């Protein structure tokens, strides 16, 4: 029973680590925290996946998860999981709402199961819900976002394009 409590607490600690590029989201919101377990030595092992293999924040994310666990009193390590590759389908409903609340259009749910390498031609504006939008640039404030502009409210916004 004590190990169950330890694991529950470790999962809660790891889940609250913020994403360094989108600090209003946690690694759990983004679905990049894949698992938290305890190995045979009693070490907490957190498994995380980058949003894409070239993500410049992946090392910072892993170090942040490990630090949070160690600061909470756990022996800890983080392992990187590349397979299956992360999918934006793993972003939680709360995470999608946080993206919208912060002016970023969340990706749609994948219908094909295949990754979409480039942003869609039109997305819903997070400010006014209009679909009258246009892509300004394939790359936004980070490599995983594209820059759009709403034709209705004229607001620029990012679209989280990874699927």
DSSP file (Angstrom, degrees, kcal/mol; ACC not computed):
  #  RESIDUE AA STRUCTURE BP1 BP2  ACC     N-H-->O    O-->H-N    N-H-->O    O-->H-N    TCO  KAPPA ALPHA  PHI   PSI    X-CA   Y-CA   Z-CA
    1    1 A X     >        0   0    0      0, 0.0     4,-2.0     0, 0.0     5,-0.2   0.000 360.0 360.0 360.0 -39.2    0.0    0.0    0.0
    2    2 A X  H  >  +     0   0    0      1,-0.2     4,-2.3     2,-0.2     5,-0.1   0.872 360.0  52.4 -61.9 -37.4    2.9    2.4    0.8
    3    3 A X  H  > S+     0   0    0      2,-0.2     4,-2.7     1,-0.2    -1,-0.2   0.871 106.3  54.0 -67.2 -35.4    4.3    1.9   -2.7
    4    4 A X  H  > S+     0   0    0      2,-0.2     4,-2.5     1,-0.2    -2,-0.2   0.918 110.1  47.0 -62.0 -43.2    0.9    2.8   -4.2
    5    5 A X  H  X S+     0   0    0     -4,-2.0     4,-2.4     2,-0.2    -2,-0.2   0.904 112.5  50.1 -64.5 -41.1    0.8    6.1   -2.2
    6    6 A X  H  X S+     0   0    0     -4,-2.3     4,-2.6     2,-0.2    -2,-0.2   0.926 112.1  47.2 -62.3 -45.5    4.4    6.8   -3.2
    7    7 A X  H  X S+     0   0    0     -4,-2.7     4,-2.7     2,-0.2    -2,-0.2   0.910 111.1  51.0 -64.1 -43.0    3.6    6.2   -6.9
    8    8 A X  H  X S+     0   0    0     -4,-2.5     4,-1.9     1,-0.2    -1,-0.2   0.916 113.3  45.7 -60.0 -44.1    0.4    8.3   -6.7
    9    9 A X  H  X S+     0   0    0     -4,-2.4     4,-2.2     2,-0.2    -2,-0.2   0.901 112.3  50.7 -67.0 -41.3    2.4   11.2   -5.2
   10   10 A X  H  X S+     0   0    0     -4,-2.6     4,-2.7     1,-0.2     5,-0.2   0.909 109.7  50.5 -63.1 -42.8    5.2   10.8   -7.7
   11   11 A X  H  X S+     0   0    0     -4,-2.7     4,-2.4     1,-0.2    -1,-0.2   0.913 110.4  49.8 -61.3 -42.2    2.7   10.9  -10.6
   12   12 A X  H  X S+     0   0    0     -4,-1.9     4,-0.9    -5,-0.2    -2,-0.2   0.898 111.7  48.2 -64.6 -40.9    1.1   14.1   -9.2
   13   13 A X  H >< S+     0   0    0     -4,-2.2     3,-0.8     1,-0.2     4,-0.3   0.955 114.7  44.4 -63.9 -50.5    4.5   15.8   -8.8
   14   14 A X  H >< S+     0   0    0     -4,-2.7     3,-1.5     1,-0.2    13,-0.3   0.879 108.4  58.6 -62.6 -38.5    5.7   14.9  -12.4
   15   15 A X  H 3< S+     0   0    0     -4,-2.4    13,-1.0     1,-0.3    14,-0.3   0.737  99.6  58.5 -65.3 -22.7    2.3   15.8  -13.9
   16   16 A X  T << S+     0   0    0     -4,-0.9     2,-0.3    -3,-0.8    -1,-0.3   0.463  73.9 118.7 -89.0  -0.8    2.6   19.4  -12.6
   17   17 A X    <   -     0   0    0     -3,-1.5    10,-2.6    -4,-0.3    11,-0.3  -0.494  63.7-129.1 -67.7 126.8    5.9   20.2  -14.4
   18   18 A X  B     -A   26   0A   0     -2,-0.3     2,-0.3     8,-0.2     8,-0.3  -0.445  17.1-110.4 -77.4 151.0    5.3   23.1  -16.8
   19   19 A X        -     0   0    0      6,-2.7     6,-0.2     3,-0.6    -1,-0.1  -0.638  24.4-137.3 -72.5 133.4    6.3   23.1  -20.4
   20   20 A X  S    S+     0   0    0     -2,-0.3     3,-0.4     1,-0.2    -1,-0.1   0.798 101.7  40.8 -68.5 -27.2    9.2   25.5  -20.8
   21   21 A X  S    S+     0   0    0      1,-0.2     2,-0.2     2,-0.0    -1,-0.2   0.757 129.8  28.3 -89.2 -26.4    7.9   27.0  -24.1
   22   22 A X  S >  S+     0   0    0      3,-0.1     3,-2.6     1,-0.1    -3,-0.6  -0.651  72.3 177.4-131.4  73.6    4.2   27.0  -23.0
   23   23 A X  T 3  S+     0   0    0     -3,-0.4    -1,-0.1     1,-0.3    -3,-0.1   0.579  74.3  68.3 -65.0  -9.3    4.4   27.5  -19.2
   24   24 A X  T 3  S+     0   0    0     -6,-0.1     2,-0.3    -3,-0.1    -1,-0.3   0.557  97.3  67.1 -80.7  -8.2    0.6   27.6  -18.9
   25   25 A X  S <  S-     0   0    0     -3,-2.6    -6,-2.7    -6,-0.2     2,-0.2  -0.862  76.3-141.6-110.3 146.6    0.6   24.0  -19.9
   26   26 A X  B  >  -A   18   0A   0     -2,-0.3     4,-2.0    -8,-0.3    -8,-0.2  -0.593  30.2-108.6 -96.7 166.9    1.9   21.0  -17.9
   27   27 A X  H  >>S+     0   0    0    -10,-2.6     5,-1.6   -13,-0.3     6,-1.4   0.806 123.9  52.8 -63.8 -27.2    3.7   18.0  -19.3
   28   28 A X  H >45S+     0   0    0    -13,-1.0     3,-0.8   -11,-0.3    64,-0.3   0.904 104.5  54.2 -72.7 -42.0    0.6   16.1  -18.5
   29   29 A X  H 345S+     0   0    0    -14,-0.3    63,-2.6     1,-0.2    66,-0.2   0.904 111.8  45.8 -55.2 -41.9   -1.7   18.6  -20.3
   30   30 A X  H 3<5S-     0   0    0     -4,-2.0    -1,-0.2    61,-0.2    -2,-0.2   0.613 108.6-125.9 -79.0 -12.7    0.5   18.0  -23.4
   31   31 A X  T <<5S+     0   0    0     -3,-0.8    -3,-0.2    -4,-0.5    56,-0.2   0.670  77.4 119.7  76.1  15.6    0.6   14.3  -23.1
   32   32 A X      < +     0   0    0     -5,-1.6    17,-2.3    -6,-0.2     2,-1.0   0.659  52.7  82.1 -88.4 -15.3    4.4   14.2  -23.2
   33   33 A X  E     +B   48   0B   0     -6,-1.4    15,-0.3    15,-0.2     3,-0.1  -0.804  60.7 174.7 -84.3 105.0    4.5   12.6  -19.7
   34   34 A X  E     -     0   0B   0     13,-2.4     2,-0.3    -2,-1.0    14,-0.2   0.867  53.1 -14.0 -84.6 -39.1    3.9    9.0  -20.8
   35   35 A X  E     -B   47   0B   0     12,-1.6    12,-3.1     2,-0.0     2,-0.4  -0.992  43.6-154.2-162.0 154.8    4.3    7.1  -17.5
   36   36 A X  E     +B   46   0B   0     -2,-0.3     2,-0.3    10,-0.2    10,-0.2  -0.983  31.4 155.5-135.1 127.2    5.6    7.2  -14.0
   37   37 A X  E     -B   45   0B   0      8,-2.3     8,-3.0    -2,-0.4     2,-0.5  -0.848  39.2-119.0-140.6 175.3    6.7    4.0  -12.3
   38   38 A X  E     -B   44   0B   0     -2,-0.3     6,-0.2     6,-0.2    38,-0.0  -0.989  28.8-145.5-122.5 125.0    8.9    2.7   -9.5
   39   39 A X    >   -     0   0    0      4,-2.7     3,-1.9    -2,-0.5     6,-0.0  -0.162  36.6 -87.1 -82.7-178.1   11.7    0.3  -10.4
   40   40 A X  T 3  S+     0   0    0      1,-0.3    -1,-0.1     2,-0.1    -2,-0.0   0.677 127.1  54.1 -64.5 -18.7   13.1   -2.6   -8.3
   41   41 A X  T 3  S-     0   0    0      2,-0.1    -1,-0.3     0, 0.0     3,-0.1   0.480 120.5-105.3 -92.7  -2.8   15.5   -0.2   -6.5
   42   42 A X  S <  S+     0   0    0     -3,-1.9    33,-0.4     1,-0.3     2,-0.3   0.509  73.2 143.9  90.9   5.7   12.8    2.2   -5.5
   43   43 A X        -     0   0    0     31,-0.1    -4,-2.7     1,-0.0     2,-0.5  -0.618  52.4-125.0 -80.0 134.4   13.7    4.8   -8.0
   44   44 A X  E     -Bc  38  76B   0     31,-3.1    33,-2.1    -2,-0.3     2,-0.6  -0.681  25.6-161.1 -77.5 127.9   10.9    6.7   -9.6
   45   45 A X  E     -Bc  37  77B   0     -8,-3.0    -8,-2.3    -2,-0.5     2,-0.5  -0.949   4.8-167.8-115.9 113.7   11.1    6.4  -13.4
   46   46 A X  E     -Bc  36  78B   0     31,-2.4    33,-2.9    -2,-0.6     2,-0.5  -0.861   7.3-154.5 -99.8 134.7    9.3    9.0  -15.4
   47   47 A X  E     +Bc  35  79B   0    -12,-3.1   -13,-2.4    -2,-0.5   -12,-1.6  -0.938  18.1 175.8-111.7 128.5    8.9    8.4  -19.1
   48   48 A X  E     -Bc  33  80B   0     31,-2.5    33,-2.7    -2,-0.5     2,-0.4  -0.941  17.9-152.3-132.7 152.8    8.5   11.3  -21.5
   49   49 A X        -     0   0    0    -17,-2.3    33,-0.1    -2,-0.3     2,-0.1  -0.978  21.0-124.3-123.0 136.4    8.2   11.8  -25.2
   50   50 A X        -     0   0    0     -2,-0.4    36,-0.6    31,-0.2     3,-0.1  -0.430  24.6-119.2 -71.5 155.2    9.2   15.0  -27.1
   51   51 A X  S    S-     0   0    0      1,-0.2     2,-0.3    -2,-0.1    -1,-0.1   0.816  98.9  -3.1 -65.6 -28.2    6.5   16.5  -29.3
   52   52 A X  S >  S-     0   0    0     35,-0.0     3,-2.2   110,-0.0    -1,-0.2  -0.962  81.7-104.0-156.7 159.5    8.9   15.8  -32.2
   53   53 A X  T 3  S+     0   0    0     -2,-0.3    -2,-0.0     1,-0.3     5,-0.0   0.740 118.2  47.8 -61.6 -26.0   12.4   14.4  -32.4
   54   54 A X  T 3  S+     0   0    0      4,-0.0    -1,-0.3    -4,-0.0     2,-0.2   0.244  75.2 142.7 -97.6  13.7   14.1   17.8  -33.0
   55   55 A X    X   -     0   0    0     -3,-2.2     3,-1.2     1,-0.2     4,-0.3  -0.356  42.8-152.4 -59.4 120.8   12.3   19.6  -30.1
   56   56 A X  T 3  S+     0   0    0      1,-0.2     4,-0.3    -2,-0.2     3,-0.2   0.659  91.2  56.4 -70.5 -13.9   14.8   22.0  -28.6
   57   57 A X  T 3> S+     0   0    0      1,-0.2     4,-2.6     2,-0.1    -1,-0.2   0.473  75.8  97.9 -95.0  -2.5   13.1   21.9  -25.2
   58   58 A X  H <> S+     0   0    0     -3,-1.2     4,-2.4     1,-0.2     5,-0.2   0.885  84.6  46.4 -59.3 -42.7   13.2   18.1  -24.7
   59   59 A X  H  > S+     0   0    0     -4,-0.3     4,-2.6    -3,-0.2    -1,-0.2   0.907 112.8  50.3 -67.1 -40.1   16.3   18.2  -22.5
   60   60 A X  H  > S+     0   0    0     -4,-0.3     4,-2.4     2,-0.2    -2,-0.2   0.905 110.6  50.4 -63.4 -41.1   14.9   21.0  -20.4
   61   61 A X  H  X S+     0   0    0     -4,-2.6     4,-2.4     2,-0.2    -2,-0.2   0.940 111.7  46.9 -61.7 -48.4   11.7   19.1  -19.9
   62   62 A X  H  X S+     0   0    0     -4,-2.4     4,-2.4     1,-0.2    -2,-0.2   0.923 113.9  47.5 -61.6 -44.4   13.4   16.0  -18.9
   63   63 A X  H  X S+     0   0    0     -4,-2.6     4,-2.6     1,-0.2    -1,-0.2   0.870 111.1  52.2 -64.8 -36.2   15.6   17.8  -16.4
   64   64 A X  H  X S+     0   0    0     -4,-2.4     4,-2.4     2,-0.2    -2,-0.2   0.895 109.8  48.0 -67.3 -40.7   12.6   19.7  -15.0
   65   65 A X  H  X S+     0   0    0     -4,-2.4     4,-2.2     2,-0.2    -2,-0.2   0.945 114.0  47.0 -64.1 -47.2   10.7   16.5  -14.4
   66   66 A X  H  X S+     0   0    0     -4,-2.4     4,-2.6     1,-0.2    -2,-0.2   0.922 112.8  49.1 -61.5 -44.0   13.7   14.9  -12.7
   67   67 A X  H  X S+     0   0    0     -4,-2.6     4,-3.2     2,-0.2     5,-0.2   0.914 109.5  51.6 -62.1 -43.9   14.3   18.0  -10.6
   68   68 A X  H  X S+     0   0    0     -4,-2.4     4,-1.2     1,-0.2    -1,-0.2   0.915 112.4  46.3 -60.3 -42.6   10.7   18.2   -9.5
   69   69 A X  H  <>S+     0   0    0     -4,-2.2     5,-2.4     2,-0.2    -2,-0.2   0.917 114.5  46.6 -66.8 -42.8   10.7   14.6   -8.4
   70   70 A X  H ><5S+     0   0    0     -4,-2.6     3,-1.9     1,-0.2    -2,-0.2   0.908 109.7  54.0 -65.8 -41.5   14.1   15.0   -6.6
   71   71 A X  H 3<5S+     0   0    0     -4,-3.2    -1,-0.2     1,-0.3    -2,-0.2   0.794 104.8  55.9 -62.2 -27.2   12.9   18.2   -4.9
   72   72 A X  T 3<5S-     0   0    0     -4,-1.2    -1,-0.3    -5,-0.2    -2,-0.2   0.402 129.1 -98.6 -86.1   2.7    9.8   16.2   -3.6
   73   73 A X  T < 5S+     0   0    0     -3,-1.9     2,-0.3     1,-0.3    -3,-0.2   0.570  79.6 131.0  97.2  10.0   12.2   13.7   -2.0
   74   74 A X      < -     0   0    0     -5,-2.4     2,-0.5    -6,-0.1    -1,-0.3  -0.698  60.5-126.4 -96.1 147.1   12.3   10.9   -4.6
   75   75 A X        +     0   0    0    -33,-0.4   -31,-3.1    -2,-0.3     2,-0.3  -0.802  54.0 173.8 -76.4 131.5   15.2    9.1   -6.2
   76   76 A X  E     +c   44   0B   0     -2,-0.5     2,-0.3   -33,-0.2   -31,-0.2  -0.976  32.5 177.8-148.5 155.7   14.4    9.7   -9.8
   77   77 A X  E     -c   45   0B   0    -33,-2.1   -31,-2.4    -2,-0.3     2,-0.4  -0.972  21.6-136.2-148.7 158.9   15.4    9.4  -13.4
   78   78 A X  E     -c   46   0B   0     -2,-0.3     2,-0.4   -33,-0.2   -31,-0.2  -0.963  13.5-161.8-119.5 134.4   13.7   10.3  -16.7
   79   79 A X  E     -c   47   0B   0    -33,-2.9   -31,-2.5    -2,-0.4     2,-0.5  -0.910  16.5-130.7-113.4 143.1   13.7    8.0  -19.7
   80   80 A X  E     -c   48   0B   0     -2,-0.4     2,-0.5   -33,-0.2   -31,-0.2  -0.800  16.1-161.0 -95.1 130.6   12.9    9.2  -23.2
   81   81 A X        +     0   0    0    -33,-2.7   -31,-0.2    -2,-0.5     5,-0.2  -0.956  17.2 170.2-112.2 121.3   10.3    7.3  -25.3
   82   82 A X        +     0   0    0     -2,-0.5     2,-0.4     1,-0.2    -1,-0.1   0.550  49.0  97.9-103.6 -11.7   10.4    7.8  -29.0
   83   83 A X  S    S+     0   0    0      1,-0.2    -1,-0.2     2,-0.1     2,-0.2  -0.996  82.9  25.5-134.9 131.3    8.0    5.0  -30.0
   84   84 A X  S    S-     0   0    0     -2,-0.4    -1,-0.2    -3,-0.1     3,-0.1   0.638 106.6-121.2 -67.1 154.0    5.2    5.3  -30.5
   85   85 A X        -     0   0    0     -2,-0.2    -2,-0.1     1,-0.1    -3,-0.1  -0.294  33.3 -91.7 -64.9 148.7    5.9    8.9  -31.5
   86   86 A X        -     0   0    0    -36,-0.6     2,-0.4    -5,-0.2    -1,-0.1  -0.223  42.7-160.1 -55.9 146.8    4.0   11.6  -29.6
   87   87 A X    >   -     0   0    0    -56,-0.2     3,-2.4    -3,-0.1     4,-0.1  -0.989  27.5-130.3-131.0 141.1    0.7   12.7  -31.1
   88   88 A X  G >  S+     0   0    0     -2,-0.4     3,-1.5     1,-0.3    75,-0.1   0.639 104.0  79.4 -65.6 -10.8   -1.2   15.9  -30.4
   89   89 A X  G 3  S+     0   0    0     74,-0.3    -1,-0.3     1,-0.2   -58,-0.1   0.737  83.5  65.1 -62.3 -21.1   -4.2   13.6  -29.9
   90   90 A X  G <  S+     0   0    0     -3,-2.4     2,-0.3   -60,-0.2    -1,-0.2   0.539  72.9 109.8 -81.8  -6.7   -2.6   13.1  -26.4
   91   91 A X  S <  S-     0   0    0     -3,-1.5   -61,-0.2    -4,-0.1   -62,-0.1  -0.553  74.4-122.8 -67.1 129.5   -3.2   16.7  -25.5
   92   92 A X     >  -     0   0    0    -63,-2.6     4,-2.5    -2,-0.3     5,-0.2  -0.214  16.4-110.6 -70.8 163.9   -5.9   16.6  -22.8
   93   93 A X  H  > S+     0   0    0      1,-0.2     4,-2.1     2,-0.2     5,-0.2   0.899 123.4  51.2 -59.4 -40.5   -9.2   18.5  -23.1
   94   94 A X  H  > S+     0   0    0      1,-0.2     4,-2.4     2,-0.2    -1,-0.2   0.902 108.9  51.2 -63.7 -40.2   -8.0   20.8  -20.4
   95   95 A X  H  > S+     0   0    0    -66,-0.2     4,-2.1     2,-0.2    -2,-0.2   0.899 108.6  50.9 -63.0 -41.4   -4.7   21.3  -22.3
   96   96 A X  H  X S+     0   0    0     -4,-2.5     4,-2.2     1,-0.2    10,-0.2   0.895 111.0  48.8 -63.3 -39.8   -6.6   22.2  -25.5
   97   97 A X  H  X S+     0   0    0     -4,-2.1     4,-3.0     2,-0.2    -2,-0.2   0.906 108.8  52.7 -66.9 -40.3   -8.7   24.7  -23.5
   98   98 A X  H  X S+     0   0    0     -4,-2.4     4,-1.1     2,-0.2    -2,-0.2   0.885 107.9  52.1 -62.2 -38.4   -5.6   26.3  -22.0
   99   99 A X  H ><>S+     0   0    0     -4,-2.1     5,-2.8     2,-0.2     3,-0.7   0.963 112.4  44.7 -59.9 -51.3   -4.2   26.7  -25.5
  100  100 A X  H ><5S+     0   0    0     -4,-2.2     3,-2.0     1,-0.2    -2,-0.2   0.922 110.3  54.8 -58.1 -45.5   -7.3   28.5  -26.6
  101  101 A X  H 3<5S+     0   0    0     -4,-3.0    -1,-0.2     1,-0.3    -2,-0.2   0.741 109.4  49.0 -61.9 -22.4   -7.4   30.6  -23.5
  102  102 A X  T <<5S-     0   0    0     -4,-1.1    -1,-0.3    -3,-0.7    -2,-0.2   0.123 125.1 -98.8-106.2  19.8   -3.9   31.7  -24.2
  103  103 A X  T < 5S+     0   0    0     -3,-2.0    55,-0.8     1,-0.2     2,-0.5   0.679  84.3 122.4  78.9  19.4   -4.5   32.6  -27.9
  104  104 A X  E   < -d  158   0C   0     -5,-2.8     2,-0.5    -6,-0.2    55,-0.2  -0.963  60.4-131.0-116.7 126.6   -3.2   29.5  -29.5
  105  105 A X  E     -d  159   0C   0     53,-2.9    55,-2.6    -2,-0.5     2,-0.1  -0.622  27.0-134.7 -73.8 122.0   -5.4   27.4  -31.7
  106  106 A X        -     0   0    0     -2,-0.5    18,-0.2   -10,-0.2    55,-0.1  -0.399  25.2-100.0 -74.3 155.4   -5.2   23.8  -30.6
  107  107 A X        -     0   0    0     55,-0.2    -1,-0.1     1,-0.1    54,-0.1  -0.368  37.8-111.7 -69.9 154.6   -4.7   21.1  -33.3
  108  108 A X        -     0   0    0      1,-0.1     2,-0.2    53,-0.1    -1,-0.1  -0.334  44.0 -83.4 -75.3 167.5   -7.7   19.0  -34.3
  109  109 A X        -     0   0    0      1,-0.1     2,-0.2    -2,-0.1    -1,-0.1  -0.522  50.8-106.9 -70.9 139.3   -8.0   15.4  -33.4
  110  110 A X        -     0   0    0     -2,-0.2    -1,-0.1     1,-0.2     5,-0.1  -0.468  34.6-178.5 -67.0 134.2   -6.2   13.2  -35.9
  111  111 A X  S    S+     0   0    0     -2,-0.2    -1,-0.2     3,-0.2    -2,-0.0   0.677  80.8  41.4-104.6 -24.8   -8.5   11.3  -38.2
  112  112 A X  S    S-     0   0    0      2,-0.3     3,-0.1     0, 0.0    -2,-0.1   0.657  97.1-128.0 -96.2 -17.1   -6.0    9.3  -40.2
  113  113 A X  S    S+     0   0    0      1,-0.3     2,-0.3    50,-0.1    -3,-0.1   0.397  76.0 113.6  81.0  -4.5   -3.6    8.3  -37.4
  114  114 A X  S    S-     0   0    0      1,-0.1    -1,-0.3     0, 0.0    -2,-0.3  -0.775  75.6-104.0-100.5 145.7   -0.8    9.7  -39.5
  115  115 A X        -     0   0    0     -2,-0.3     2,-0.7    -3,-0.1    47,-0.1  -0.389  23.7-135.3 -68.1 143.9    1.1   12.8  -38.5
  116  116 A X        -     0   0    0     45,-0.2    47,-0.6     1,-0.1    -1,-0.1  -0.901  15.4-165.9 -97.8 116.2    0.4   16.1  -40.3
  117  117 A X        +     0   0    0     -2,-0.7     2,-0.3    45,-0.1    -1,-0.1   0.751  68.1  36.9 -79.7 -23.4    3.7   17.6  -41.2
  118  118 A X  S    S-     0   0    0      1,-0.1    28,-0.0    43,-0.0    20,-0.0  -0.905  91.9 -92.1-130.4 159.0    2.4   21.1  -42.0
  119  119 A X        -     0   0    0     -2,-0.3    -2,-0.1    19,-0.2    -1,-0.1  -0.193  45.4-100.1 -68.0 157.0   -0.3   23.3  -40.7
  120  120 A X        -     0   0    0      1,-0.1     3,-0.1    -4,-0.1    -1,-0.1  -0.299  26.8-118.9 -71.7 160.0   -3.8   23.3  -42.1
  121  121 A X  S    S+     0   0    0      1,-0.2    14,-0.5    13,-0.1     2,-0.4   0.800  97.7  20.2 -73.8 -27.9   -4.9   26.0  -44.5
  122  122 A X        +     0   0    0     12,-0.1     2,-0.3    10,-0.0    -1,-0.2  -0.992  68.2 174.4-144.2 135.1   -7.6   27.3  -42.2
  123  123 A X        -     0   0    0     -2,-0.4     2,-0.4    -3,-0.1    10,-0.1  -0.874  40.7 -88.2-132.4 166.0   -8.1   26.9  -38.5
  124  124 A X        -     0   0    0     -2,-0.3     7,-0.2   -18,-0.2     2,-0.2  -0.617  43.2-117.7 -79.4 130.0  -10.5   28.3  -36.0
  125  125 A X     >  -     0   0    0      5,-3.1     4,-1.9    -2,-0.4   -21,-0.1  -0.483  13.9-148.0 -66.3 128.1   -9.5   31.6  -34.4
  126  126 A X  T  4 S+     0   0    0     -2,-0.2   -23,-0.2     1,-0.2    -1,-0.1   0.672  94.6  52.2 -73.1 -14.4   -9.1   31.2  -30.6
  127  127 A X  T  4 S+     0   0    0    -24,-0.1    -1,-0.2    28,-0.1    -2,-0.0   0.887 131.5   4.7 -86.5 -42.7  -10.2   34.8  -30.1
  128  128 A X  T  4 S-     0   0    0      2,-0.1    -2,-0.2     0, 0.0     3,-0.1   0.411  89.8-120.0-127.2   1.2  -13.5   34.9  -32.0
  129  129 A X     <  +     0   0    0     -4,-1.9     2,-0.2     1,-0.2    -3,-0.1   0.600  60.6 148.4  68.3  13.3  -14.1   31.3  -33.2
  130  130 A X        -     0   0    0      1,-0.1    -5,-3.1     2,-0.1    -1,-0.2  -0.511  43.4-155.4 -75.2 146.4  -14.2   32.4  -36.8
  131  131 A X  S    S+     0   0    0     -7,-0.2     2,-1.9    -2,-0.2    -1,-0.1   0.334  70.1 104.5 -98.6   4.9  -12.9   30.0  -39.4
  132  132 A X        +     0   0    0    -10,-0.1    19,-3.4    -7,-0.0    20,-0.6  -0.568  56.0 132.0 -83.5  75.0  -12.1   32.9  -41.7
  133  133 A X  E     -E  150   0C   0     -2,-1.9     2,-0.4    17,-0.3    17,-0.2  -0.839  42.1-153.2-126.9 161.9   -8.4   32.6  -41.1
  134  134 A X  E     -E  149   0C   0     15,-2.4    15,-2.2    -2,-0.3     2,-0.4  -0.995  23.0-115.3-138.3 145.0   -5.3   32.6  -43.2
  135  135 A X  E     +E  148   0C   0    -14,-0.5    13,-0.3    -2,-0.4     3,-0.1  -0.647  27.1 178.9 -78.0 127.7   -1.8   31.1  -42.7
  136  136 A X  E    S-     0   0C   0     11,-2.9     2,-0.3    -2,-0.4    12,-0.2   0.820  70.3  -0.7 -93.6 -41.7    0.8   33.8  -42.5
  137  137 A X  E     -E  147   0C   0     10,-1.9    10,-2.2     1,-0.1    -1,-0.4  -0.993  56.8-132.1-151.6 142.2    3.8   31.6  -42.0
  138  138 A X  S    S+     0   0    0     -2,-0.3     2,-0.5     8,-0.2   -19,-0.2   0.729  99.3  56.5 -63.9 -21.6    4.4   27.8  -41.6
  139  139 A X        +     0   0    0      7,-0.1     7,-0.3     8,-0.1     4,-0.1  -0.956  66.8 176.0-120.8 129.4    6.5   28.6  -38.6
  140  140 A X        -     0   0    0      5,-3.5     7,-0.1     2,-0.9     6,-0.1   0.105  60.7 -44.4-104.2-143.2    5.3   30.5  -35.5
  141  141 A X  S    S+     0   0    0      5,-0.2     2,-0.3     3,-0.1     5,-0.1   0.703 130.5  21.8 -69.2 -19.9    6.9   31.4  -32.2
  142  142 A X  S >  S-     0   0    0      3,-0.1     3,-2.0     1,-0.0    -2,-0.9  -0.937  92.0-104.3-137.2 162.2    8.2   27.9  -31.8
  143  143 A X  T 3  S+     0   0    0     -2,-0.3    -2,-0.0     1,-0.3   -88,-0.0   0.745 117.7  58.9 -60.9 -22.1    8.9   25.2  -34.5
  144  144 A X  T 3  S+     0   0    0     -5,-0.1    17,-1.8    17,-0.1    18,-0.8   0.354 101.0  67.7 -90.5   8.6    5.7   23.3  -33.5
  145  145 A X  E <   - F   0 160C   0     -3,-2.0    -5,-3.5    15,-0.2     2,-0.3  -0.935  64.7-151.3-127.0 152.0    3.5   26.2  -34.2
  146  146 A X  E     - F   0 159C   0     13,-2.3    13,-2.4    -2,-0.3     2,-0.5  -0.853  24.5-117.1-114.0 154.5    2.4   28.1  -37.4
  147  147 A X  E     +EF 137 158C   0    -10,-2.2   -11,-2.9    -2,-0.3   -10,-1.9  -0.815  37.3 173.0 -98.2 129.3    1.4   31.7  -37.5
  148  148 A X  E     -EF 135 157C   0      9,-3.3     9,-2.5    -2,-0.5     2,-0.4  -0.806  19.6-148.8-125.6 167.2   -2.2   32.6  -38.6
  149  149 A X  E     -EF 134 156C   0    -15,-2.2   -15,-2.4    -2,-0.3     2,-0.5  -0.998  18.1-128.7-138.0 139.9   -4.3   35.7  -38.8
  150  150 A X  E  >  -E  133   0C   0      5,-2.4     4,-0.8    -2,-0.4   -17,-0.3  -0.746   7.9-157.9 -87.7 130.3   -8.0   36.0  -38.4
  151  151 A X  T  4 S+     0   0    0    -19,-3.4   -18,-0.2    -2,-0.5    -1,-0.1   0.692  90.9  49.4 -78.4 -19.1   -9.8   37.8  -41.3
  152  152 A X  T  4 S+     0   0    0    -20,-0.6    -1,-0.1     3,-0.1   -19,-0.1   0.951 128.3  16.1 -85.8 -56.5  -12.8   38.6  -39.0
  153  153 A X  T  4 S-     0   0    0      2,-0.1    -2,-0.1   -23,-0.0     3,-0.1   0.529  94.9-132.7 -96.4  -6.1  -11.2   40.1  -35.8
  154  154 A X     <  +     0   0    0     -4,-0.8     2,-0.3     1,-0.2    -3,-0.1   0.563  54.9 145.1  68.4  12.1   -7.8   40.7  -37.5
  155  155 A X        -     0   0    0     -6,-0.1    -5,-2.4     1,-0.0    -1,-0.2  -0.617  45.6-134.8 -81.6 136.6   -5.9   39.1  -34.6
  156  156 A X  E     + F   0 149C   0     -2,-0.3     2,-0.3    -7,-0.2    -7,-0.3  -0.612  33.6 169.4 -80.5 152.3   -2.8   37.2  -35.3
  157  157 A X  E     - F   0 148C   0     -9,-2.5    -9,-3.3    -2,-0.2     2,-0.3  -0.990  32.1-113.0-158.6 158.4   -2.4   33.8  -33.5
  158  158 A X  E     -dF 104 147C   0    -55,-0.8   -53,-2.9    -2,-0.3     2,-0.4  -0.646  20.5-149.9 -90.4 152.1   -0.4   30.7  -33.3
  159  159 A X  E     -dF 105 146C   0    -13,-2.4   -13,-2.3    -2,-0.3     2,-1.0  -0.995  17.4-131.7-121.3 123.8   -1.7   27.3  -34.3
  160  160 A X  E     - F   0 145C   0    -55,-2.6   -15,-0.2    -2,-0.4   -16,-0.0  -0.655  32.8-179.2 -75.7 103.2   -0.2   24.2  -32.5
  161  161 A X        +     0   0    0    -17,-1.8     2,-0.2    -2,-1.0   -45,-0.2   0.609  36.3 110.5 -91.5 -13.5    0.4   22.2  -35.7
  162  162 A X              0   0    0    -18,-0.8   -55,-0.2     1,-0.2   -45,-0.1  -0.433 360.0 360.0 -68.1 128.2    1.9   18.9  -34.5
  163  163 A X              0   0    0    -47,-0.6   -74,-0.3    -2,-0.2    -1,-0.2   0.286 360.0 360.0-133.3 360.0   -0.4   16.0  -35.0
